[in-house]
Amino acid sequence: MAAVGARDGAVRAAILGLALAASAVRAQVPDPSFGLGRLPLDPSGEGTLLSGAGRTIPPGALHLVIATELQHRPLLVPGQGGSAAFVADRLALRILAAYGLRGGFDVTASLPGVAGQGGEDLSSLGYVPAAAAGFADPAIELRRELIRRESVFGFSAFGLAGRLGLKLPLGSGGFADGTGLQRVHFEPGLEAGAELAAVRMALDAGFVAALDSSRPARELVVQVAAQLASHAFHPDLTLRAIVPFGGAAGLEALLGASRPLGPVRLFALAGAGIGELAGLPRLRALVGLAWQPPLETQIVERVVVQEVMVEKPVPQAAEPDPCAPGQRHSFDQCPDADDDRDGVANNVDRCPIERGPISNDGCPPPDRDRDGVPDVEDDCPDSAGPAENLGCPVEDDDRDGVPDVVDNCPGVSGPAANHGCPASEPQRVYILRETARQIRSRLKFSAGILFASGEAQIGSESRPVLDQLAQLLARHPELTYLRVEGHTDAEGTPERNLELSQARAEEVLDYLRRRGVQRHRLSAKGFGATRPIDTGVAPSGRARNRRVELVSIGERAEN
């Protein structure tokens, strides 16, 4: 009996040891592969609340977003009798900063955090609780605008952009983001948007991969959204679908609104999710604010009027002449008529219902890009552009509405009143474009270049103007050869005025050369009083005639 008792005691000890070992092994956290902070936010202000709609922010612009998010049951695990909430409620914080780059790029950095979270006691299932607060994994995203068009496919605007995002495992750990896993997330995607009247529409498709060779995970995320932007409050509806590779899909519907207040935009949204994917809560609510430059939207109302021709009955007794003005007829009936009134009769007009010159047999001259400039006069026959630019597109890299050829700051946005530079940098020099091909341009000064009376010494108050001029010439290398022209009033002898104007022009040339303008780009020419711009009768008129001008002469400067 003693042997049997000893044997039973040994068995019990072995069973207890195995139970303790199993309990230690099961002390674990869920492995959902992806974190809980998976809802995107659009910092551009160009699209809907959750999608950039294919448009990046302007170069040099900085946008900031701060938001707080409440999630209910965002992470479930199998439990006894059903699913249990490992994370039942979660209060998250979101900080985003986006900066516009040249070439249609922008970059966004995201720093998420958790202010508080808690869940059910799952210690009986071997789970350790999540950390109550901490920093989640930061992310960075680069976007590139691929297409931006106005009035295409029946929409008033259309845009397409690609993106590449990375989430880095740099959080504070302790399951603050819902996974506690040291994984890099790779997130490429495409986003498209269109506008129809006051409705903005967006389609976003992305691929998410957890880069872990031992436990790889991948999924597709697709969302469609619409926003009504014609009221003070912009209502917003988004539908999201998350499709894991090898798992059940999840759906989420979110309804939100935003309110622009100058450079600040307030926004809020709420919604519900279906499915048990990590980061897809049963209920979600989010509020925040964004800082961005004012977005000016001009809505143009187009009214199409259809002309209807009403025929009045004509008495049968008097048949009208079919070739009389206002009467219907075929071209064969009236070969000598000129229905399109272009001076070419129907019988020799190759385009009898379209006006064209006699030299082209009555047909309009070819215009492949349909910009209104005939191909023979169009310097860019395959790219639409205004007639004043000889049919070529007007380049505007910083998208501030000021063409690059007359933009003092072509790489930085600024108002047209300040010649394309930021308002904080008042411009006192500007380019006056005189011809479409820019062969000859004239640089003007809002404040004159002053000299001591009867001398060629530049006044101290004019030196900042010439410093700004040197910067402008550095930004516009297409102004290859420039002539500094000196002018005087009619006071004094012609010989003395000519000598003084030449000396003043050379003094300006030397000053610009000392400020970094290449000598081979410059020449100096004095004209004395031979080219007045005012009668010179009054003192103010004589003052206007005493001036210095810079002219881009389109040829090599005289030495």
ABEGO torsion letter per residue (X at the ends): XAAAAAAAAAAAAAAAAAAAAAAAAABBBBBAGBBABABBBBAAGABBAABAGGBBBBBGBBBBBBBBBBBBGABBBBBBGEBBBABABBBBBBBBBBBBBBGGBBBBBBBBBBABBBBBBAAAAGBBBBBABEBBBBBBBBBBBABBBBGBGGBABBBBBBBBBBBBBABAEGGAAGAGBBBBBBBBBBBBBBBBEABBBBBBBBBBBBBBAABBBBBBBBBBBBBBAABABBBBBBBBBBBBBGBBBBBBBBBBBBBBBEABBBBBBBBBBBEABBGBBABBBBBBBBBBBBBBBBBBBBBBBBBBBBBBBBBAABBBBAABBGBBBBAAABAABBAAGAGBBAAABABAABBBBAAAGGBBBBBAAGAGBBAAABABAABBBBAAAGGBBBBBAAGAGBBAAABABAABBBBAAAGGBBAABBBABBBBBABAAGABBBBBBABBBBBBBGBABBBAAAAAAAAAAAAAAAABAABABBBBBBBBBABEBAAAAAAAAAAAAAAAAAAAAAAGBBAAABBBBBAEAABBABAGABAAAAAAABBBBBBBAGBBBBX
